[in-house]
Amino acid sequence: MCMFVGQAKVGGTKIFAKKEGRKQFLVYEARVESRTPNAMILPVPVASQSSSVELIDLSAFENLFEELFFVYIPSLAPMRGFGGPGVGTLEIVTVGSYEASIVPSLADMERLDARFQISPSMMRAFASRYADHAFVVYQFAPGKQKLHPFGFSFESRYDGNLFFPTLHVHDGRSVPDVAWFDHHFFAQGSRFGERYTAHPTTSHATWDGRLRFPPFIDMMTPLEHDSRLGRHPNEDLFVALDG
């Protein structure tokens, strides 16, 4: 998923998704280049407008996706190193290296801090696709950089599916019908792509004692992996849960 407030070049996107009951976890990583301060907007298909969205600090797991390859898919290890409105201004919180805001509804977009300028054309795109969604907005500095993984959890409206936000808006304005994808997808508990099990001798910690994964990624559970590379219809991805 790549919806940016301003012009940006994006590549090496990686997204992990998993559900526990009705709660979905989602983790995102990408390489981004932007000449000016920019922000990424992620739609969140909450079960209802009263559902909460919880931000997850993953700054301690900056190699999360490299570790997924290393533990589950060692044959791909060379890829390592790649990924009604309320009142008042919405709170900006620091999550790892990011400043972020949770937007409870589309109507609350007008409460975003002034640094997050949403164009009228992007607002129309949101209204046509995500009128009843919540949103998470992450700001990042200008320059060429790899964004360390960031994540959040939410009560999902989709009981039988995982939601991967993959709609592309790279210029802050237009939503093309077809977009260029450079995406790797990871999931647990789904019917998606190829399924892998963790190498039986791999420990839960690295050589220097750091945990490889946050608690919601279970090394005893198989990992599903697939990719979407090249030109594809510009739309979000839904993946059926296993069983």
Solvent accessible surface area in square Angstrom, and as a share of the most:
residue,aa,sasa,rsa
1,M,0,0.00
2,C,2,0.01
3,M,0,0.00
4,F,0,0.00
5,V,28,0.16
6,G,21,0.20
7,Q,119,0.53
8,A,5,0.04
9,K,142,0.60
10,V,33,0.19
11,G,12,0.11
12,G,1,0.01
13,T,1,0.01
14,K,2,0.01
15,I,0,0.00
16,F,0,0.00
17,A,0,0.00
18,K,24,0.10
19,K,24,0.10
20,E,87,0.39
21,G,71,0.68
22,R,116,0.43
23,K,77,0.32
24,Q,0,0.00
25,F,21,0.09
26,L,1,0.00
27,V,0,0.00
28,Y,1,0.00
29,E,0,0.00
30,A,0,0.00
31,R,97,0.36
32,V,3,0.02
33,E,68,0.30
34,S,4,0.03
35,R,234,0.85
36,T,81,0.47
37,P,87,0.55
38,N,5,0.03
39,A,2,0.02
40,M,1,0.00
41,I,0,0.00
42,L,0,0.00
43,P,1,0.01
44,V,0,0.00
45,P,0,0.00
46,V,1,0.01
47,A,33,0.26
48,S,52,0.33
49,Q,93,0.41
50,S,106,0.68
51,S,20,0.13
52,S,76,0.49
53,V,12,0.07
54,E,91,0.41
55,L,41,0.20
56,I,34,0.17
57,D,82,0.43
58,L,2,0.01
59,S,46,0.30
60,A,73,0.57
61,F,31,0.13
62,E,100,0.45
63,N,57,0.29
64,L,0,0.00
65,F,0,0.00
66,E,8,0.04
67,E,11,0.05
68,L,0,0.00
69,F,1,0.00
70,F,84,0.35
71,V,0,0.00
72,Y,5,0.02
73,I,2,0.01
74,P,77,0.49
75,S,94,0.61
76,L,56,0.28
77,A,28,0.22
78,P,123,0.77
79,M,42,0.19
80,R,103,0.38
81,G,49,0.47
82,F,57,0.24
83,G,0,0.00
84,G,101,0.97
85,P,64,0.40
86,G,38,0.37
87,V,146,0.84
88,G,48,0.47
89,T,93,0.54
90,L,14,0.07
91,E,131,0.59
92,I,48,0.24
93,V,48,0.27
94,T,103,0.60
95,V,14,0.08
96,G,26,0.25
97,S,90,0.58
98,Y,7,0.03
99,E,65,0.29
100,A,0,0.00
101,S,0,0.00
102,I,56,0.29
103,V,0,0.00
104,P,55,0.35
105,S,14,0.09
106,L,26,0.13
107,A,42,0.32
108,D,5,0.02
109,M,7,0.03
110,E,138,0.62
111,R,44,0.16
112,L,17,0.09
113,D,34,0.18
114,A,78,0.61
115,R,116,0.42
116,F,8,0.03
117,Q,116,0.52
118,I,34,0.17
119,S,26,0.17
120,P,97,0.61
121,S,33,0.21
122,M,1,0.00
123,M,59,0.27
124,R,157,0.57
125,A,9,0.07
126,F,0,0.00
127,A,51,0.40
128,S,86,0.56
129,R,111,0.41
130,Y,7,0.03
131,A,64,0.50
132,D,75,0.39
133,H,10,0.05
134,A,2,0.02
135,F,0,0.00
136,V,0,0.00
137,V,0,0.00
138,Y,1,0.01
139,Q,31,0.14
140,F,13,0.05
141,A,63,0.49
142,P,62,0.39
143,G,33,0.31
144,K,170,0.72
145,Q,59,0.26
146,K,75,0.32
147,L,5,0.03
148,H,28,0.12
149,P,0,0.00
150,F,3,0.01
151,G,0,0.00
152,F,2,0.01
153,S,3,0.02
154,F,4,0.02
155,E,65,0.29
156,S,0,0.00
157,R,68,0.25
158,Y,60,0.23
159,D,96,0.50
160,G,41,0.39
161,N,49,0.25
162,L,0,0.00
163,F,3,0.01
164,F,0,0.00
165,P,0,0.00
166,T,0,0.00
167,L,3,0.02
168,H,6,0.03
169,V,1,0.00
170,H,54,0.24
171,D,27,0.14
172,G,1,0.01
173,R,141,0.51
174,S,60,0.38
175,V,36,0.20
176,P,62,0.39
177,D,129,0.67
178,V,61,0.35
179,A,8,0.06
180,W,170,0.60
181,F,1,0.00
182,D,41,0.21
183,H,3,0.02
184,H,16,0.07
185,F,2,0.01
186,F,0,0.00
187,A,0,0.00
188,Q,2,0.01
189,G,34,0.33
190,S,0,0.00
191,R,151,0.55
192,F,32,0.13
193,G,48,0.46
194,E,115,0.51
195,R,119,0.44
196,Y,63,0.24
197,T,99,0.57
198,A,22,0.17
199,H,90,0.40
200,P,126,0.79
201,T,114,0.66
202,T,28,0.16
203,S,61,0.39
204,H,107,0.48
205,A,32,0.25
206,T,15,0.09
207,W,238,0.83
208,D,68,0.35
209,G,57,0.55
210,R,107,0.39
211,L,108,0.54
212,R,27,0.10
213,F,15,0.06
214,P,4,0.03
215,P,132,0.83
216,F,15,0.06
217,I,9,0.05
218,D,55,0.28
219,M,15,0.07
220,M,161,0.72
221,T,40,0.23
222,P,43,0.27
223,L,0,0.00
224,E,3,0.01
225,H,16,0.07
226,D,51,0.26
227,S,45,0.29
228,R,44,0.16
229,L,101,0.50
230,G,14,0.14
231,R,163,0.59
232,H,56,0.25
233,P,78,0.49
234,N,15,0.07
235,E,94,0.42
236,D,26,0.14
237,L,24,0.12
238,F,94,0.39
239,V,6,0.04
240,A,41,0.32
241,L,38,0.19
242,D,72,0.38
243,G,102,0.98
